[in-house]
Amino acid sequence: MRDSLTPVGYIPRIADREVAEALKIAPVVVVEGAKACGKTWIGRNHACSEASFEQDEQARAQARLLPRQFLTGPEPRLIDEWQIVPAIWNSIRHLADEERRNGRFILTGTARPSNDGIRHSGAGRIMRVRLRPMSLSESGVSSREVSLAGLANGEACVADRRESGVPEVVEELCRGGWPEHLDLSVAQAQRRLRSYLHEIARVDISEVELGGVRYRNPGKVSRMLDSIARNTATAASVRKLTADTAGSSSGEQVQHQRTATAYLDALTSLFVVEDVPAWSASLRSRARLQQAPKRHFVDPSLAAAALRARPDRLLADLKTLGFLFESLVVRDLRVYAQANEASVWHFRDSYGNEIDAIVDWGDGRWIAVEVKLGSMNAVDEAACSLNRVCAQVDAAVTGPLARKVVITAGGFGYDRPDGVAVVPLTALTK
């Protein structure tokens, strides 16, 4: 039995199972994700020893001069923020080659280093696990009465009405799924998130090397973050994001699309931005599929912080709230889909038909999801839209539609007579 490094108060994560399975079949497991999403804690939950580069200059020096000595310890050995000394990657790969056994190292990191510092990909030796901020199921907000896997398998949708409704969900949206925020008030969490965004613009983004260039203008990065926040859950083009930086309250306007693209790439490399790609499907109509991704932060609380959108302000601005709620749903769907080896996409064609989210199992099955805050009229409209748009997809080519789902902020979970499942986000789990 291993000596436990599990932190006191650790809340189990859905990705724990994926990490445990990866350690059984690969020598090295890399846990990637945004800063403060819980990578170190999940790594400790599975490790027998650890070393960290983030605040330990001595550890960094030892890793550069005596990598084998640094990597020696009870296994699995956790190397936290490994990308700070990217050369350690090759030392780990060599050790994995020399002693072929699984579950040797866990690497956690916030940014992907330049490929120049990594001569070998690690294919065949290294598995990656993506960790995102906590879903409502993980943070204890969801009752977990309805599972995504169950919906795909045709199980009945049944969930009791909970006391929590739209105001409570909006508070969770603004607080975010960051483990260290669970005991904070919304106002405290938002202050920390504004600081988080400031540090990304001022420090973190300059640590990411793309195209041989590291320096980024902090004011312009802040403008880009604000622009992404204003365009959350839309298919805004890079041109639109660039033009929209003129409307920001901070920093300098981004002048060129090339600069905006570089900033987006760096923010994606830091796992701060995670766009939803367009789904490829075969259509019965003559419409063309749109390929633009939908813009999302890894957690909608970052958009709320950038917009300084307190819960009361969002409740008074239902249009903005609708976009941010869709982003909250996407965050949770990604966590649950990953646990089922599925992925999340969006659908839009040239006639304007769209589906907010597609959960694709990769074996032909897919779930179509519309997101609505919850009024009965809105649910009816969403169900009607789902039935109409799904009928345009050629299932004989694309694969069978497993379920049509409307996700709401609260209320009951139930199956409609037209076959559409209505699921409160506060009842959903993997």
N, C-alpha and C positions, 0 to 999 in steps of 0.2 A: 504493500500500500504506500502511495507516495506521500511525502510531507506536503501538507496543504499550504499553498500560497494564496488561497482564495481570500480576498479582502473581507473584513468584517462588514456586514450589511450588504454584501453583493446580491444584486437582484438578477436571477437567471435570465439569460437572453435567448431568444429564439435561435440565434446563430450558434449557441453553445453546441448543439447537436452536430451542426456542420463542421465545427472545429474538431470535435471529438472523432468524427468519422474520417476527416482528412488526416488526422494524426495516425490513424490505423493503416493508411494506405500510402503515405508519403513521408519522406525523411524531414521535409521542411514545410511548414504551413505559414503563409504570410497573411496576417490580418490587416486589412486596409480600411481606411475611412477617415472622415473629417476629424480634426482635432476636437477632443472633449466628448466624443461619442461613446467612449467606454472601451477602447481597444486594449489599453493596458490591463484593465480589470478582467476582461474576458481572457486575455493571455495568461494572467496570473491564475485564473480559475483552472487552467489546464497544465500549468507549468510546475516543475519541481525545483527550479532555480531560475534566477533572473539577473540581468545586467542592463543598465540603462545608459544611453548616450546623452540624453536631453540636458541634464544639468551636472554631468560628471566629466570634467575635462581629463581626469586621470584615466577613466575608462576609455575615452576616445583615444588617448595616447597609447594605452596598452593594446587596444584593438588594432591600431596601425602598425605597432612594432612587433607585437607577439600575439598574432591573431589566434593561433591554436591554443595558447594558454588562456586567452580571454574566453574562448568558446568552451573550455573544459568545465564541466559541472554536471550535477544530476539532471537527467533528461526526462521530459522535454525541457530545454533551457530557453527561457524567454530573453530575446534581445529587443529591448524597447527603443522605438525611434531609430531603427537600424539605418535609415537612409541618411542620417547625419554623417556616417562613415560608410559610404557606399561600397568601398573596396572590400568590406567584410563579406559581401555577397559571394565573391569568388572563393574566399576561404571556406565559407560554409558549403559551397557547392563541392569543393575538393574533398572535404570531410565526408560529405554524403556519398561521394563516389568510393572513397576508401573503405568505409564501413557501411555496407548496405543494410540498414535497418530503418524502420519507420519510426515516426514520432520523436525525432531528435531535437528539432529546433522550432520555436515559434517566433516569428518576426512581426513586430507591429510597427506601422509607419503612417505618417500623415500625408506625405508627398511622394510622388514617384520621381526618383533622381534621374538625371540625364543618362541616357543609354551609354554615353561615353565611359561612365564609371563602372559599367557592368558588361563584361565581355561575353557572358554567356547567359542565356535566358533562364536556365534552370528547368527547361522542359524535361518531364519525366521524373523530376526529383522534388519539385516544388508545387504546392497547391495554394491557390489564393482564396480567401474568404472575405467577402465584403461585409463590413459592419456599418450600419446606419444608426442615426439616433433612434431612441426607443419608440416603438409603436404604442398605441393606446392599450393593446393587449399586454405588452411587457410592463408598462407603467402602472397597470392595475385599473385603468379607467374603463376598459372594455370588460363586459361580462363574459365574453368568449362563448356565447351561445351558438354562434353561427361560424362555421369554418369555411375558408376559401376552398379547401380540398373537398369538403362536403358539397358545396355548391356545384363544383365541377363534376362531382359524381352523382348528381341528381337528388341529393338528400333534401328533405323538406326544410323550408326556411321558417323557423319559429323562434321568436325572441320576445320576451315580455317588455313592456314599457318601463324604462328606468326613470328615476327622479331627475337625473341629469338631462338637460336639453341643450338648446342652441347656446345660451349664455355660458354654460359650463364647458362646452366644446370649444368655444371661442377663447376661453381662458387657457385651455390646454394648447390650443394653436399658438397663442402668444408666448406661453411658457416654453414650449418645445419639448422634444424628446431627449434632452440632454440629461444624463444621470445625475449630474451635480445640481440640476435645477429642480428636482422633484420636491424638495422641501422649501423652495423659495416662493415668495409671492410673485405674482405676475410682474409687478413693477420692478422688483429686484432682478428677476430673470431678464427682463428687457434691457435694464441697464448693463448687465453683464454681456448681453448679446451685442449691444451697440459697441462696447469695448472690444468684443471678439471681432466684429467687422472692421473696426479701426486698426487692430493689430494685423489682420489679413492684408489690408491696404498698405500699412506702413512697413511691415516686416516680412510676414510669411510669403507673400507673393514674390518677393525678390529672391527668395531661396530656391525658387523653381527655375531651372534653366531650360529655355525653349529656344531652339534655333541659335544657340550660342549667346543669347542675351539674357541677362539677369535683371537689370535695373528696370523698375516700373515706377511711374510717377504716382505717389500715393493719392494725390488729389484726383487724378483721372481714374484710378482704380475705384475710389469711393463713388465717383460719378457712375461708373459702370455697374457697381453693386446696386446703387439706387435705381438705375434704369432697369436692371433685371427684376428688382422688386416691383416696380410699376407694371412690368409686363409678365409677371408670374402667371403660369398656366395659359399663356398665349403662344402662338407660333410666330412671335416677332422675329423678323429677319435681323441679321447683323447690321444692315443699313438702318433699320428702325431703332435698334438699341443705340447705335452711334448717334443718330440725330436726337434721340431722347435724352442723351446726357446733357444737352443744353438746358433741360428743365430741372436739373438737380440743384439742390440747395448747398452743395459742398464741392470744393475742388474746382478743377479746370475742365472745360469741355473736351471730350475726346474728339479729335479732328478727323481721324482716318479710320476706315473700316479695317485696315490691316492691323492697326493698334488695338481696336476693339476685339478682333479675332484672337490676337495674342493674349489679351487679358482673359478672354473666355477660356482659352486653352489652359492658361495657368490656373484659373479658378477651378476648372474641371480636374486638373492634376492634383489640386489640393483637396478634392472631394467636397468642395463647398457648393459647386454648381453641378447638378445632375439632370440634364435635359431628358425628356421622354422622346425617343425616336418614333418616326412614323412607321406604321405597320404596313407590310406588304400583303395584299390580298388580291384575289381574282374577282372582278366585278362582272355582274350580269349586264349592267348599263354601260353606256359609252363614256362615262365620267372617267377622268384621270385621277389617279391617286396623288395627293399632295405629299411632298417629301420633307417639308420643314419640320424640325423638332419643336416640341413645346418646352418653354423655358421654366425651369424649376430650380430653387435652392434645394439642398439635401434635406432641409427642414424648413417649413413655412414660417417658423418663428424668426428666421433671419430676414425674411421679407417684411414681416411685421415690424421688426426692429429698425430696418432701414427706412421704412415709411413712417416710423414713430406712431404706429397704429395701435393704440390701446384698445382693449375690448369694447369700451363704451363707444369709441369712434368707429370701430368696425360694425358694431350693431346698428349704428346710424347710417352706415354706408354699405348696404347689402350687395351692391355690385362688386366692390372690392372684396368684401367678405366672401362672396361666391367663388372668386378666383383663388383666394387663399385657402378656403375650405377644400377646393379641388386639389390643391397642392398637399394638404394634410392627408387626404384620401390616397393620393399617389404615393406619399411616403409610406403609409401603412401597407398598401398593396404590394409595394416593392419588398418589404420585409417578409410578408406572408408568401408572396410568390417565390422568393428565393428559397424559402424553406421547402417548397414543393418543386424545386428545379424548374420553375417557370419564369417568365419575364414579362415586363409591362411595357406597353406601346400605346400609341394613340392613333386614331383613324380620322382622316378628312379627305373628301374628294373635291373635284373641281366644281361640283354643283353646290357645294356648301354643306353637304351631309357630313356629320361627324359623330364620333363616339369618344367620350372623354378618356376612357382607358380600355385597353384590350389586354387581358391576361392570357398569354399564349403558353401552353404546356410543352410545346415543341414536338408533340406527337400527333398533331392535327387538331387536338381539342383547344377551344378558346372560349373565354368568357367576355361578354361585352358589358361595359359598366358606364352608366351615366351617373353624374354626381349632382345632387340637389339638396339644398338646406333642409327642405322637409314639408312644405305646405302640400296639401292633398292635390291642389291643382297642378303644382310643379311636378309632383310624382306622376300624375296622369300624363302630362305633356312629355316627360322623360320616357315613360313606358311606351307611349305612342311613337316617339322618335326612334327608340330602340327597335321596335317591331318593324318600322318602315325601313330603317337603314340596314338592319341585319338581313332583310330580305334581298338587298342588293348584292350581298356577298355570295359568290358561287361556292357553296360549301362542298360541292363535289370535287373542286380543285383545291380550295384553301384548307378544308378540313371541317369536321362537324362542330357546330355551335353547341357548347355544353350548357350555357346558361346566359340569360339576360338578367342584369341586376341593376337596380337603382339604389345607390348608397345615399343615405340621409344622415342628418346630424343627430336625430333622436327618434323617439316613437317606437312602435312595434315593428317586429320583423315578421314578414308573412309572404305567402305566394299569392299573387293576383290570379284571377281566372284566365288572363291572357298569357300566363306562363312566366311573367316577369317577377323576379324575387325582389322584395323591398327589404333592405338590410340597413339598420342603423350602424354607423361606424363604431358606436359604443357597444356593439354586440359582436363585432367581427374579430376573428383570429385566423391563424394559419390553417 
